[in-house]
Amino acid sequence: MSCADYVKASTGSAKGVLGGVKTGDAEADASMAEMDKAILKVCTKNPKTTLREAMQKAIMEMD
């Protein structure tokens, strides 16, 4: 999946792609929403990047 696809899917949902994932744990749910925002930020800057690369960059930026 490309970042462009991720951005398109994310804009189609009010909570984003990962923000709508419910684990049953409020802390985990908040982490998923935070990760979604970080990935979206990376993907918006670099739409040709793969989702895997964007996830790696997002994790590094979050730490």
MOPAC internal coordinates of N, CA, C and O (Angstrom, degrees):
PM7 1SCF
backbone

  N    0.0000 0     0.00 0     0.00 0    0    0    0
  C    1.4460 1     0.00 0     0.00 0    1    0    0
  C    1.5291 1   108.07 1     0.00 0    2    1    0
  O    1.2310 1   121.27 1   -41.78 1    3    2    1
  N    1.2943 1   115.17 1   138.22 1    3    2    1
  C    1.4669 1   119.66 1   178.85 1    5    3    2
  C    1.5260 1   109.60 1   -92.47 1    6    5    3
  O    1.2310 1   121.38 1   -16.20 1    7    6    5
  N    1.3060 1   114.96 1   163.80 1    7    6    5
  C    1.4644 1   119.92 1   176.29 1    9    7    6
  C    1.5243 1   110.96 1   -62.36 1   10    9    7
  O    1.2310 1   120.55 1   144.01 1   11   10    9
  N    1.3095 1   116.55 1   -35.99 1   11   10    9
  C    1.4673 1   119.48 1   179.33 1   13   11   10
  C    1.5276 1   110.18 1   -59.90 1   14   13   11
  O    1.2310 1   120.21 1   138.74 1   15   14   13
  N    1.3378 1   117.20 1   -41.26 1   15   14   13
  C    1.4691 1   121.57 1   177.31 1   17   15   14
  C    1.5290 1   111.01 1   -64.70 1   18   17   15
  O    1.2310 1   121.02 1   139.79 1   19   18   17
  N    1.3277 1   115.66 1   -40.21 1   19   18   17
  C    1.4681 1   120.97 1  -179.85 1   21   19   18
  C    1.5261 1   110.31 1   -63.84 1   22   21   19
  O    1.2310 1   120.57 1   135.28 1   23   22   21
  N    1.3264 1   116.51 1   -44.72 1   23   22   21
  C    1.4663 1   120.69 1   179.44 1   25   23   22
  C    1.5252 1   109.69 1   -62.77 1   26   25   23
  O    1.2310 1   120.46 1   137.43 1   27   26   25
  N    1.3189 1   116.72 1   -42.57 1   27   26   25
  C    1.4713 1   120.90 1   179.64 1   29   27   26
  C    1.5310 1   110.68 1   -62.31 1   30   29   27
  O    1.2310 1   120.45 1   135.59 1   31   30   29
  N    1.3404 1   116.75 1   -44.41 1   31   30   29
  C    1.4644 1   121.08 1   179.36 1   33   31   30
  C    1.5261 1   110.95 1   -66.90 1   34   33   31
  O    1.2310 1   120.89 1   143.04 1   35   34   33
  N    1.3056 1   115.90 1   -36.96 1   35   34   33
  C    1.4610 1   120.59 1  -178.14 1   37   35   34
  C    1.5199 1   111.81 1   -69.05 1   38   37   35
  O    1.2310 1   120.23 1   141.26 1   39   38   37
  N    1.3170 1   117.17 1   -38.74 1   39   38   37
  C    1.4615 1   119.91 1  -179.24 1   41   39   38
  C    1.5224 1   111.38 1   -72.65 1   42   41   39
  O    1.2310 1   120.13 1   163.26 1   43   42   41
  N    1.3282 1   117.36 1   -16.74 1   43   42   41
  C    1.4525 1   121.09 1   177.81 1   45   43   42
  C    1.5200 1   112.89 1   -82.14 1   46   45   43
  O    1.2310 1   120.44 1   173.45 1   47   46   45
  N    1.3327 1   116.75 1    -6.55 1   47   46   45
  C    1.4594 1   121.86 1  -178.83 1   49   47   46
  C    1.5245 1   109.32 1  -126.63 1   50   49   47
  O    1.2310 1   120.44 1   -43.83 1   51   50   49
  N    1.3095 1   116.77 1   136.17 1   51   50   49
  C    1.4680 1   120.77 1  -179.19 1   53   51   50
  C    1.5242 1   112.16 1   -64.75 1   54   53   51
  O    1.2310 1   120.22 1   151.06 1   55   54   53
  N    1.3398 1   117.19 1   -28.94 1   55   54   53
  C    1.4636 1   121.15 1  -177.46 1   57   55   54
  C    1.5145 1   112.73 1  -100.19 1   58   57   55
  O    1.2310 1   119.65 1  -179.46 1   59   58   57
  N    1.3154 1   118.28 1     0.54 1   59   58   57
  C    1.4576 1   120.85 1  -176.95 1   61   59   58
  C    1.5162 1   110.85 1    84.79 1   62   61   59
  O    1.2310 1   120.56 1     0.58 1   63   62   61
  N    1.3138 1   116.54 1  -179.42 1   63   62   61
  C    1.4643 1   121.27 1  -177.24 1   65   63   62
  C    1.5232 1   110.81 1   -71.70 1   66   65   63
  O    1.2310 1   120.25 1   128.83 1   67   66   65
  N    1.3199 1   117.12 1   -51.17 1   67   66   65
  C    1.4619 1   121.12 1  -177.89 1   69   67   66
  C    1.5184 1   112.73 1   -90.84 1   70   69   67
  O    1.2310 1   120.00 1   161.54 1   71   70   69
  N    1.2993 1   117.60 1   -18.46 1   71   70   69
  C    1.4572 1   121.22 1  -178.47 1   73   71   70
  C    1.5147 1   113.77 1   -64.82 1   74   73   71
  O    1.2310 1   120.15 1   157.10 1   75   74   73
  N    1.3130 1   117.31 1   -22.90 1   75   74   73
  C    1.4542 1   121.07 1   178.67 1   77   75   74
  C    1.5161 1   114.08 1   -87.59 1   78   77   75
  O    1.2310 1   120.07 1   176.60 1   79   78   77
  N    1.3356 1   117.48 1    -3.40 1   79   78   77
  C    1.4625 1   121.83 1   179.49 1   81   79   78
  C    1.5226 1   108.57 1   -73.22 1   82   81   79
  O    1.2310 1   120.34 1   -51.93 1   83   82   81
  N    1.3248 1   116.95 1   128.07 1   83   82   81
  C    1.4611 1   121.44 1   178.98 1   85   83   82
  C    1.5255 1   109.07 1  -115.85 1   86   85   83
  O    1.2310 1   121.09 1   -58.73 1   87   86   85
  N    1.3297 1   115.53 1   121.27 1   87   86   85
  C    1.4624 1   121.52 1  -178.23 1   89   87   86
  C    1.5180 1   112.15 1  -100.30 1   90   89   87
  O    1.2310 1   120.18 1   165.37 1   91   90   89
  N    1.3257 1   117.26 1   -14.63 1   91   90   89
  C    1.4536 1   121.00 1  -175.03 1   93   91   90
  C    1.5228 1   111.97 1    94.38 1   94   93   91
  O    1.2310 1   120.46 1   173.86 1   95   94   93
  N    1.3096 1   116.72 1    -6.14 1   95   94   93
  C    1.4669 1   122.67 1   178.96 1   97   95   94
  C    1.5243 1   107.38 1  -118.75 1   98   97   95
  O    1.2310 1   120.57 1   -60.40 1   99   98   97
  N    1.3137 1   116.52 1   119.60 1   99   98   97
  C    1.4684 1   120.67 1  -175.79 1  101   99   98
  C    1.5221 1   112.30 1   -59.63 1  102  101   99
  O    1.2310 1   120.27 1   141.18 1  103  102  101
  N    1.3271 1   117.08 1   -38.82 1  103  102  101
  C    1.4688 1   120.36 1  -179.58 1  105  103  102
  C    1.5294 1   110.92 1   -66.43 1  106  105  103
  O    1.2310 1   120.48 1   138.03 1  107  106  105
  N    1.3250 1   116.68 1   -41.97 1  107  106  105
  C    1.4647 1   120.64 1   178.75 1  109  107  106
  C    1.5256 1   110.61 1   -66.58 1  110  109  107
  O    1.2310 1   120.60 1   140.34 1  111  110  109
  N    1.3214 1   116.47 1   -39.66 1  111  110  109
  C    1.4646 1   120.30 1   178.18 1  113  111  110
  C    1.5286 1   110.93 1   -62.20 1  114  113  111
  O    1.2310 1   120.64 1   139.03 1  115  114  113
  N    1.3269 1   116.39 1   -40.97 1  115  114  113
  C    1.4647 1   120.72 1   178.51 1  117  115  114
  C    1.5233 1   110.51 1   -65.59 1  118  117  115
  O    1.2310 1   120.55 1   142.08 1  119  118  117
  N    1.3317 1   116.56 1   -37.92 1  119  118  117
  C    1.4706 1   120.72 1   178.19 1  121  119  118
  C    1.5202 1   111.10 1   -65.01 1  122  121  119
  O    1.2310 1   120.52 1   140.64 1  123  122  121
  N    1.3311 1   116.61 1   -39.36 1  123  122  121
  C    1.4667 1   120.52 1   178.48 1  125  123  122
  C    1.5247 1   110.19 1   -64.17 1  126  125  123
  O    1.2310 1   120.18 1   137.75 1  127  126  125
  N    1.3089 1   117.26 1   -42.25 1  127  126  125
  C    1.4687 1   120.98 1   178.97 1  129  127  126
  C    1.5267 1   110.60 1   -65.00 1  130  129  127
  O    1.2310 1   120.44 1   140.22 1  131  130  129
  N    1.3375 1   116.76 1   -39.78 1  131  130  129
  C    1.4657 1   120.98 1   178.20 1  133  131  130
  C    1.5280 1   110.61 1   -64.96 1  134  133  131
  O    1.2310 1   120.77 1   138.64 1  135  134  133
  N    1.3285 1   116.13 1   -41.36 1  135  134  133
  C    1.4648 1   120.90 1   179.13 1  137  135  134
  C    1.5299 1   109.97 1   -64.15 1  138  137  135
  O    1.2310 1   120.47 1   138.84 1  139  138  137
  N    1.3187 1   116.71 1   -41.16 1  139  138  137
  C    1.4640 1   121.19 1   178.81 1  141  139  138
  C    1.5255 1   110.55 1   -59.13 1  142  141  139
  O    1.2310 1   120.50 1   135.92 1  143  142  141
  N    1.3192 1   116.65 1   -44.08 1  143  142  141
  C    1.4697 1   120.70 1   179.29 1  145  143  142
  C    1.5256 1   111.34 1   -64.37 1  146  145  143
  O    1.2310 1   120.62 1   139.77 1  147  146  145
  N    1.3352 1   116.42 1   -40.23 1  147  146  145
  C    1.4659 1   120.46 1  -179.52 1  149  147  146
  C    1.5279 1   110.88 1   -66.75 1  150  149  147
  O    1.2310 1   120.35 1   138.29 1  151  150  149
  N    1.3313 1   116.93 1   -41.71 1  151  150  149
  C    1.4677 1   120.82 1   178.43 1  153  151  150
  C    1.5220 1   109.69 1   -65.23 1  154  153  151
  O    1.2310 1   120.53 1   136.56 1  155  154  153
  N    1.3106 1   116.60 1   -43.44 1  155  154  153
  C    1.4679 1   121.01 1   179.92 1  157  155  154
  C    1.5226 1   110.87 1   -61.15 1  158  157  155
  O    1.2310 1   120.26 1   141.00 1  159  158  157
  N    1.3196 1   117.11 1   -39.00 1  159  158  157
  C    1.4649 1   121.64 1   178.10 1  161  159  158
  C    1.5281 1   110.59 1   -61.73 1  162  161  159
  O    1.2310 1   120.38 1   134.07 1  163  162  161
  N    1.3397 1   116.89 1   -45.93 1  163  162  161
  C    1.4705 1   121.38 1   179.34 1  165  163  162
  C    1.5237 1   109.99 1   -65.38 1  166  165  163
  O    1.2310 1   120.61 1   135.76 1  167  166  165
  N    1.3284 1   116.43 1   -44.24 1  167  166  165
  C    1.4638 1   120.65 1  -177.63 1  169  167  166
  C    1.5261 1   112.44 1   -66.19 1  170  169  167
  O    1.2310 1   120.44 1   145.65 1  171  170  169
  N    1.3146 1   116.76 1   -34.35 1  171  170  169
  C    1.4611 1   120.19 1   179.02 1  173  171  170
  C    1.5233 1   110.61 1   -65.17 1  174  173  171
  O    1.2310 1   120.92 1   142.39 1  175  174  173
  N    1.3287 1   115.85 1   -37.61 1  175  174  173
  C    1.4662 1   120.50 1   179.32 1  177  175  174
  C    1.5301 1   111.97 1   -73.74 1  178  177  175
  O    1.2310 1   120.37 1   146.84 1  179  178  177
  N    1.3429 1   116.89 1   -33.16 1  179  178  177
  C    1.4715 1   122.03 1  -174.36 1  181  179  178
  C    1.5289 1   110.44 1  -134.10 1  182  181  179
  O    1.2310 1   119.18 1  -104.29 1  183  182  181
  N    1.3367 1   119.17 1    75.71 1  183  182  181
  C    1.4657 1   121.36 1  -174.76 1  185  183  182
  C    1.5316 1   115.25 1   -64.11 1  186  185  183
  O    1.2310 1   119.86 1   161.58 1  187  186  185
  N    1.3345 1   117.87 1   -18.42 1  187  186  185
  C    1.4674 1   119.60 1  -179.84 1  189  187  186
  C    1.5275 1   112.61 1   -88.65 1  190  189  187
  O    1.2310 1   120.11 1   174.87 1  191  190  189
  N    1.3269 1   117.39 1    -5.13 1  191  190  189
  C    1.4598 1   122.40 1   178.77 1  193  191  190
  C    1.5226 1   109.34 1   -69.91 1  194  193  191
  O    1.2310 1   120.51 1   -31.37 1  195  194  193
  N    1.3310 1   116.63 1   148.63 1  195  194  193
  C    1.4630 1   119.49 1   175.19 1  197  195  194
  C    1.5231 1   108.95 1   -75.06 1  198  197  195
  O    1.2310 1   120.77 1   -22.28 1  199  198  197
  N    1.3108 1   116.13 1   157.72 1  199  198  197
  C    1.4569 1   120.45 1   179.98 1  201  199  198
  C    1.5299 1   110.71 1   -62.55 1  202  201  199
  O    1.2310 1   120.46 1   142.42 1  203  202  201
  N    1.3126 1   116.73 1   -37.58 1  203  202  201
  C    1.4687 1   120.47 1   179.21 1  205  203  202
  C    1.5364 1   110.74 1   -60.18 1  206  205  203
  O    1.2310 1   120.51 1   133.16 1  207  206  205
  N    1.3223 1   116.63 1   -46.84 1  207  206  205
  C    1.4650 1   120.55 1   178.66 1  209  207  206
  C    1.5279 1   110.87 1   -63.39 1  210  209  207
  O    1.2310 1   120.80 1   140.12 1  211  210  209
  N    1.3155 1   116.08 1   -39.88 1  211  210  209
  C    1.4643 1   120.35 1   179.80 1  213  211  210
  C    1.5254 1   110.79 1   -64.56 1  214  213  211
  O    1.2310 1   120.33 1   140.21 1  215  214  213
  N    1.3253 1   116.98 1   -39.79 1  215  214  213
  C    1.4625 1   120.74 1   178.50 1  217  215  214
  C    1.5260 1   110.25 1   -63.58 1  218  217  215
  O    1.2310 1   120.55 1   137.15 1  219  218  217
  N    1.3160 1   116.56 1   -42.85 1  219  218  217
  C    1.4631 1   120.33 1   179.06 1  221  219  218
  C    1.5257 1   110.87 1   -62.89 1  222  221  219
  O    1.2310 1   120.29 1   135.57 1  223  222  221
  N    1.3228 1   117.06 1   -44.43 1  223  222  221
  C    1.4705 1   120.94 1   178.98 1  225  223  222
  C    1.5293 1   110.60 1   -64.54 1  226  225  223
  O    1.2310 1   120.61 1   139.72 1  227  226  225
  N    1.3182 1   116.45 1   -40.28 1  227  226  225
  C    1.4648 1   120.73 1  -179.55 1  229  227  226
  C    1.5267 1   110.81 1   -63.61 1  230  229  227
  O    1.2310 1   120.43 1   138.44 1  231  230  229
  N    1.3171 1   116.78 1   -41.56 1  231  230  229
  C    1.4671 1   120.47 1   178.97 1  233  231  230
  C    1.5204 1   110.34 1   -63.56 1  234  233  231
  O    1.2310 1   120.44 1   137.13 1  235  234  233
  N    1.3228 1   116.77 1   -42.87 1  235  234  233
  C    1.4645 1   119.92 1   179.22 1  237  235  234
  C    1.5279 1   111.09 1   -64.14 1  238  237  235
  O    1.2310 1   120.33 1   141.57 1  239  238  237
  N    1.3190 1   116.97 1   -38.43 1  239  238  237
  C    1.4630 1   120.61 1   179.83 1  241  239  238
  C    1.5276 1   111.92 1   -70.58 1  242  241  239
  O    1.2310 1   120.16 1   150.93 1  243  242  241
  N    1.3260 1   117.30 1   -29.07 1  243  242  241
  C    1.4587 1   121.28 1  -179.24 1  245  243  242
  C    1.5264 1   111.73 1   -76.09 1  246  245  243
  O    1.2310 1   120.08 1   152.04 1  247  246  245
  N    1.3126 1   117.45 1   -27.96 1  247  246  245
  C    1.4785 1   120.40 1  -177.04 1  249  247  246
  C    1.4805 1   113.37 1   -76.04 1  250  249  247
  O    1.2310 1   120.10 1   180.00 1  251  250  249

